[in-house]
Amino acid sequence: MIAAYGLSDIGCVRGSNEDRILLDVRLGLFAVADGMGGHSYGEVAAELALAIVRQYVKSSHGRSDVTWPFGYNPNLTADQNRLLTAVRLANRKVWERSEGSAEYAGMGTTVAAVLITGDTATVASVGDSRVYLFRRGLLQPLTHDDTWVGAMVRQGTLDPSEVAQHPMRNVLTQAAGAREEIEIQILDYTLADGDLLLLSSDGLHGQVAEETIHSILSDAASSASDLEQPAALLIEAARDRSAPDNVSCILLRYTA
């Protein structure tokens, strides 16, 4: 069983909220999108991307006659193929909208999505929104950031301690709608009783120390109460740090 709660906040500086969140417990589908683009068109990209992701996941639910517009990869599970296709379709639709109108040129969005079937969480990501797992007191990211500094850290040419102050820390190497074809992170993770999943935009994890996130999730994991309070505390922690960006999170608790 999955319990879910999500919040999105404009933050303390921005004039509009270009983040969007998606919670569909019936489908087991949850996602955070952080839109980007001039004149608030980031919100258009984020809304369009999540609408397409939900539409495809819903249309492919429990069907044997699913259409696979990008082909079916036999090395992936069925849900991995479903979610991967959904994000690829979202990328195509945002890119087409961006290419088809000068006012939308350059818009795009991150997508971090989780599709849960039974005890399996299928995770897809593009951009720098994240999915974390909190299990038995340990917090670990299940996704990596598609950023310039993230790539440098993974290549061993940049020390992780330098990331927070690096002038290119917010430069994305990938986003849905940025180009016609993108590489999408996709993986399955087997859940255990009591696991918490956190989906967040970089307005949260880019401002709030991992130790603070860990503390809030630790309290949530030790309590059988709902997820509204810890989600609110995460948003509040970002606002306490002046929240220069929009802030979004979704908390999920798995009970076997």
N, C-alpha and C positions, 0 to 999 in steps of 0.2 A: 504494500500500500504506500502511496505517495501523498504526503502533505506538502503544500506549496504556498508560498506567499511572495509577492513582489512589490517593489516600490521604485518609482522614478521621480527625481527631484531636479528642478531647474538649476540648483546650486546658488552661489552667492554673487556671481559676476555676469553670467550670460543673460541675454535678453529673452531667449526662448529655449525650450527644451527639444533638442534634436535626438535624444535617446528615445527608444521605444522598447517595451517589454512584451512578451507573449507568454501566457500561461493557459494551457488547455489540458486539464487533468484527464479528461476523457480520452484524448489522444495520447496522453503521456508526453506531450511536447511542450518544451519551455525554451525561450530564447531571449537574448539581449542584443539589441542593435544600436550602435552609436553612429549616427549619421554625420556626414560632413559635406560641405558645399556652401557657396555664397548665398546670401539673402534667405537663410533658413531652409534652403532646399535639402539640407541634410535630413530633415525630418521627412521629406518626401521619399528619399532613398530608404530610410529606415522603415517607414510604414510599408512601402512597396515590397521590400525584401521580406519582411516578416509575413505579409499577406500571402506572398507566393510560396514561402516555406510551408505555412500552414495549409494552404490549398493543396499542394502536392502530397504532403504527408496524409492529409485527410482522404484525398482521392485514391491513394494507394493502400489505404488501411484495409486489411482483410480481403484483398482481391487477388484473384489468380490471373486476371487479364490486364496487368499493369503495363503501361507504356513507358519505355525507358528511352527518353530522347537522346541521352548520351551513351547508350549501351549499358549492358549489365556486366559488372565485374565479378566473375565466379570466385575470385579470391577474397571477396568481401562477403559479410553476412547480408541477409535481405534488408535488415534495418539500416545497415551501413550504406547499402545501395540507395535506399529510399531517402535517407537524410542527405547523402552526398548529392543526389540528383536534385533534391529540393533547393539546396544552397546554390548549385550550379544554375538552376533556373532563375533563382533570385538574382544572381550575378548578371545573367543575360538580360533580364527585364530592366534592371537598373541601368546597365550599360546602354541598352537600346534607348531608354528614356533620355539618358545623358547625351547620346550621340544625335538624337532626333530633334533636339531643341537647344538653341544657343543659351537660353536662360538656365537650363539644367546642366550645362557643360561642366564637367569636373566633379559632379556630385558622386558620392559613394557612401558606403556604410560598412562597419564591422558587423560580423554575425558570430555569436557564440550560442550554439544550440545543443539541447539534450533531448533525446527521444528514449523513453523508458518503456521497456516491455518485460514484464516479470521482474527478475533481479538483474537485468542487463541495462546499463546506461550506454547508449550510443551517443558519442560526442563529436560535434563538427565545429570547426572554427576557421575564420579568416579575419585578419586584423589583430587588434590588441585588446578586445574584450576577452575575458577569461572564464574558464570553468575550474573551480577548485573542489577537491574532495577533502572533507574532514572526517577522519576515522580514528577512533581510540586515541584521541589527543594529538594526532598528527595532521597538519595541514599541508597538502601538496597540490600544486597546479597540475591539471590534466592536459592543459593546452600550453603552447608557447606563443609569444607575441610575434606577429609578423611586422617587426620594426627593424630599422637599420641597426640600432644598438643591440637588439635581441639577436640578430644574425651574427654580429661581431662577438657577442658573449659565447654563443654556441660554437663559433669557430676558434675560440680561445684567444682572440686578438684584443679583447676588452675585458677588464676585470669587472665582475658584477657590482662591486662597490662603487664604480664610477658611473653607473647607469643613471641614478637619480639626478645627478647634476649635469649630465651630458647635454650639450646644446641640441643634439639631434635625437633625443630620447623619444620624441613624439612623431618622428618621421616614419610613416607606414611604408612597408614594401609591398603590401597587398591589402586590398579591400574589395568588397563586392561592388561591382559597377565601375571599378577603376580601369579595367580593360576587359576584352572579350573573353579571355581564358585566364583562369586563376587556379592555383594549387590550394586545395582545401585539406586541412587536418581532419582526419577521421579515425576514430578508434572505438572499441567496445571496452567497457569496464564492468566487472561483476560486482554488484553491490552486496553489502553485508548489513545485517540488522542494525539500525541506529545510525547508519551513515548519513552525513549531511553533504549536500552539494550546494555550492555557491556559484552563481553566474553573475558577473559584474562588468560594468563598463570601466574604462580607465579613469573616469572621474572618481571612482571609489578606490581601486587598488593603486592608482597612481598617486594618491594623496595620503591614504591611511596606511600606517606601518603594518607589516605583516603580523607583528606581535599583537597589535590591537585587534586585527581581524581574528587571530587565533583565540584571543581572550573572549571575544564576543561569541564565537562559535563554540568554544569550550563550555560556556555557560548554557548555551542553547542545547548542546548535546546531552548535558547532564539533567535537563529538565524535560518533562513530558508536555510542557505548555506549548501553545501555538507559536508560530514563527513570526508573528507580527512584531513583537518587541525586539528580537535581535535584528530583524531587517531595519527597523526604525533606528536602532542604535548604530548600525553601520552607516546609514545616511547621515545621522547626527555627527558621527565621527568625522566624516568628510566635510560637513559644514563647519565644524569646529576648526578646521584647517583652511577656512575661507572658501572652500569648494569652487575653484576657478572654472571648473567644467561642470556639465550636467552629471548627475550621479544616479546610477541605476543598479539594482541588485534583485536577484531572485534566490530565495532559499528553498531547498527541497530536503525533506526528511524521508528516508526509506525505512519502512517497518516490514519485516518479513512475515 
